[in-house]
Amino acid sequence: MNQTLAIVVLIGLMAIAANIPFVSERVMGLVPWRRAGVPQVKSFWLRVGEVLVFYAIVIAIGFAFESQLGNRFAQGWQFYAITLAVFLVCAYPGFVWRYLMRRRGA
């Protein structure tokens, strides 16, 4: 895999992973969210937790790509602050769809 392909794959994966918590009522997009056997609507804080878990997964995949392509460089807190901000920007369409759009008939 060359560097350009790795970047495109990582950005696409970031955009998809950032929106999964907002478009799905399943935990991590896989497990139905139930309490006492009754389906429930996920809370905002559960969605925030999922976004952070998906961020960690995408960062780990990015580090794996970097290691495969060459030397892995040490990163400071600035790297994580900027990449989290970019990840949250990628999550904005899902957030708008879930919380800010008016639903017909509601």
Protein Blocks (a to p, Z undefined) as FASTA:
>chain_A
ZZklmmmmmmmmmmmmmmmmmmpcbehhlaccdeehiacdddfklmmmmmmmmmmmmmmm
mmmmmmmnmccddddfklmmmmmmmmmmmmmmmmmmmmmpccehZZ
